[in-house]
Structures are given as C-alpha cells and as structure tokens.
Amino acid sequence: KSGDYVHLSGLFSQRAKDFLIKDIETNWSELQKNNINIDFDDMKSTEIEQVFYHKVGRDVFVDIKVNYCAIKKDLHPPMSIELSATFSRKYGTASFPDWTITYFNCSYRIHTD
C-alpha cells in the first residue's frame, strides 16, 4: 500500500524483489495495490505444486513451489487473488535454516464463483 518495499528484504531474493517491484509499479492498478493484504479468512486454497532439488557446484538447494488462492469478500464485487511463490533453501552443515522467495507472481480477477 505505501510503496515502501524495505520489508521485502531478507524474505525475497534480490532478483525476485526487483521483479516484483517492477511488476507492481508498472502493471498493478491502484485497486490491486490497495488490496494486496490477505487475511487468513480470505484464503480459499493452498497447494504445493512441486518440490525439487538442484545443485550449483557443490551446493544443494531445495525449492518448493506453492500456489495460493484467496477471495477478498469485503470488496464489491469480490476479487480473487492468485499467488504463486517458490521458496528456496540451501542445504548443508554450514547453511542457515531460512527459506527465501526466489519467484513470486500475483494475479487478480473479479470473482464470479
């Protein structure tokens, strides 16, 4: 809502954060920007689409792609928000246990049931 993206640091990879900010600033309407907040009661479904691992040199990473669907019923007409996020984590003895969002996409549509 505020255009202050400092809270995304640490949660998003730099590349995913830059992509999201560019998407928000160039493609989102004011209605979308003002209604991105999602309450637990708005959630309709959560689905783990894929879990996979990959190596970069000697480093092993695990990625989990998760899809979310929420319906903002407090808007008239209600708005459906679909989110897709990929969480990534490096595994190993010296690795931190933190997950980072390396991909994030959000789409909106008017909900018609």
C-alpha positions in Angstrom: 0.0 0.0 0.0 2.7 2.5 1.0 5.2 1.8 -1.8 7.8 1.1 0.8 9.5 -2.1 -0.2 12.1 -2.3 2.6 10.1 -5.1 4.3 10.7 -7.4 1.3 14.5 -7.5 2.0 15.6 -10.8 3.5 12.3 -12.5 2.6 12.8 -12.2 -1.2 16.0 -12.8 -3.2 17.2 -9.6 -4.8 16.2 -10.8 -8.2 12.7 -11.7 -7.1 12.3 -8.5 -5.2 13.3 -6.4 -8.2 11.0 -8.3 -10.4 8.0 -7.8 -8.0 8.7 -4.1 -7.5 8.8 -3.6 -11.3 5.6 -5.6 -11.8 3.8 -3.6 -9.0 5.0 -0.2 -10.3 4.2 -0.9 -14.0 1.3 -3.3 -14.1 -0.8 -3.1 -11.0 -3.8 -0.8 -10.7 -4.4 1.3 -7.6 -7.2 -1.1 -6.6 -4.8 -4.0 -6.7 -2.1 -2.2 -4.8 -4.5 -1.1 -2.1 -6.0 -4.7 -1.6 -3.0 -7.0 -1.7 -3.3 -7.7 2.0 -4.8 -11.1 2.6 -6.3 -12.2 5.9 -6.4 -15.8 6.9 -10.2 -15.9 6.4 -9.7 -14.8 2.8 -7.7 -17.9 1.9 -9.5 -20.4 -0.2 -6.8 -22.9 -1.1 -3.1 -23.6 -0.8 -1.3 -26.2 -2.9 2.2 -27.4 -3.0 2.8 -27.8 -6.8 6.3 -29.1 -6.8 9.2 -29.9 -4.6 12.6 -30.3 -6.2 16.3 -30.0 -5.5 19.2 -28.9 -7.6 22.9 -28.5 -7.3 25.0 -25.4 -8.1 28.6 -26.5 -7.9 28.8 -28.3 -4.5 25.8 -26.5 -3.0 22.5 -28.3 -2.8 19.2 -26.3 -2.9 15.7 -27.4 -2.3 12.8 -25.4 -3.9 9.1 -25.6 -3.1 6.6 -24.1 -5.5 3.4 -23.1 -3.7 0.2 -21.8 -5.2 -2.4 -19.8 -3.1 -5.9 -18.6 -3.9 -7.7 -16.0 -1.8 -11.0 -14.3 -2.2 -11.4 -10.8 -0.9 -15.1 -10.9 0.0 -15.1 -7.4 1.6 -14.8 -5.9 -1.9 -17.8 -5.4 -4.2 -17.7 -7.3 -6.4 -15.4 -9.8 -4.6 -11.8 -10.1 -6.0 -9.9 -13.4 -6.5 -6.2 -13.2 -5.8 -3.9 -16.0 -7.1 -0.4 -16.1 -5.8 2.5 -18.4 -6.9 5.7 -18.4 -4.9 8.9 -20.5 -5.0 10.7 -20.9 -1.7 14.3 -21.9 -1.8 16.8 -23.0 0.8 20.4 -24.1 0.7 21.2 -27.3 2.5 24.4 -28.3 4.2 26.1 -28.2 7.6 27.0 -24.5 7.4 23.7 -23.4 5.9 21.2 -21.2 7.5 17.7 -22.7 8.0 16.0 -19.7 6.3 13.8 -20.0 3.3 13.9 -17.3 0.6 11.3 -16.4 -2.0 13.0 -16.7 -5.4 9.9 -16.3 -7.6 6.6 -14.5 -6.9 3.7 -13.9 -9.1 0.3 -12.4 -8.3 -2.8 -12.2 -10.5 -6.2 -10.7 -9.8 -9.7 -11.2 -11.3 -13.2 -10.3 -10.4 -14.7 -13.3 -8.5 -17.8 -14.8 -10.1 -17.9 -18.1 -8.1 
